[in-house]
Amino acid sequence: MGSKKSEEEELVLRILHQSQLIMKDSTRRPKVILFDIGGVCVNSPFQAVRDYEIENNIPLGWINYGIDQCKPDGIWHRLERGEVELDQRWNLFWQKRFSTPTPPMPRLDLQKLFWSMVEATQNIDPWMFPALTTLKKSEQFILIALSNSFKLPPSHQKVHDEKTSSLRSIFDIYICSAEIGIRKPDPKIYDYALEAANSFAKKNAGSLRAKKLGWGNEISPSEVLFLDDIGENVKGGKQAGFSVIKVNLGKTWEAVEALEAATGLKLSGDHPK
């Protein structure tokens, strides 16, 4: 009984902390809400990494540590900036140069790991999606996706887009790092997102929605609320002047409750916590 009470108290404190961070940064409701995708709107690819580490007796966190140590110009980071194409070039290269069969994958099957990460991001988060739907229906905010992601081969991209079409349709603007050549937490990507928000507001300035919400004036960084599950990305958003919500792995419902505090709307669905 005492343990359950302790968990409930810890939860309340976390939500209050998120709300205090929001209120500290801005006393106004945001005009723009900026969402990361993986780990916020869809399942986290890092859960797939964790599952792979457990399955293969790899120390937990080892793969993410390896990726992190290669920044800013490791293959993963270059993929997310759209500098490396994701296709079968390795197999084609080997077949063209050598008569022997293509070597087998190393003990760590990184191709299998990668596609399991992609598959994870096709599952829409059951807590965040109802919140996004309500925010969209309210027409009170400019909703922007800001995702560190990569370009898939055309056949895979088509399937991925079909599975996530209901999510993509919610956003007024969808920004993919690989399409613009900048990835979080580069400060330029936050500037890009703010410029995109202002361009959208200016383009739609004559609408009833814009007049009601005061889009006539330029949107400032303090009028942007940013959600992400990666600490350095959240820090980058905060340094850009945004209000922030850190989304914890597997606990997006906490972020939804923080969103409720920031927007004044009832956003929680009926999915059990």
Secondary structure, DSSP 8 states (H G I E B T S, - for coil): -HHHHHHHHHHHHHHHHHHHHHHHH-SS--SEEEE-SBTTTB--HHHHHHHHHHHTT--TTHHHHHHHHTTTSSHHHHHHTT-S--SSHHHHHHHHH-SS------SS-HHHHHHHHHHHTTSB-TTHHHHHHHHHHHT-SEEEEEE------HHHHHHHHHHTHHHHTT-SEEEEHHHHT--TT-HHHHHHHHHHHHHHHHHTTTSHHHHHHTTTS---GGGEEEEESSHHHHHHHHHTT-EEEE--TT-HHHHHHHHHHHH-S----S---
